[in-house]
């Protein structure tokens, strides 16, 4: 599933390509056809993201909410647009580019009030300027749940997925099973600041890169191992491979139906 930086990158791109101008909106597949007809020719006033959710705002009373889920994709190309092929949920056509949305978990026309209610259920997004990290700390510091659970809970922290979770815990030497209430405030503040930097870098580079220069395997004469998300990572999907810092084999287990990766030496258990 795309992590938060991907949605923010999409929002910035759609703002640049389509915002403040009328856009053509259609649903070749038909599942969004009724809503598309209401929007066709309207001005897209703003595109923004919160966590893993994308919002296209049309005027004051209409919002398109998109959640890509596991299989959704949004791709943009210069005009002219070809004839639609396959299960194309929504197509936007602007002055110079078009964008095609396929396979999202959600693509729906909602009201601004519904959009606010949806966002109110989400946690703080490190990529948003209006984020309030104190609210995240309040939730984390009171919880008996392990950090591995809390960091993936979109009601606590919006936009963080499996990759950022594994890499953030590694970078701060934390046992994934450490209960949130046992985390000290100084460490949390450092984690939040680090997450903001990492995710902003993800938006800029369009990939997740978490390895510090001094740990880059190429400096040791080793081949770089880039994750399928495009960047160099410490532990994510590196089960059984030597840790880039200490050489210990990276561990893997299933945690809450998701894959969890960590180094048992760099992230020792406290219990």
Buried (B, 14 or more C-beta within 10 A) or exposed (E): BBBBBBBBBBBBBBBEBBBEEBBBBBBBBEBBBEBBEEBBEBBBBBBBBBBBBBBBBBEEEBBBBBBBEEEBEBEBEEEEBEEEEEEBBBBBBBEEBBBBBBBBEBBEBBEBEEBEEBBEEBBBBBBBEEBEBEEBBEBBBEBEBBBBBBBBBBEBBBBBBBBBBBBBBBBBEBBBBBBBEBBEEEEBEEBBEBBBEBBBBBBEEEBBBBBEEEBEBEEEEEEEEEBEBEBBBBBBBBBEEBBBBEEEBBBBEEBEEBEBBBBBBBBEEEE
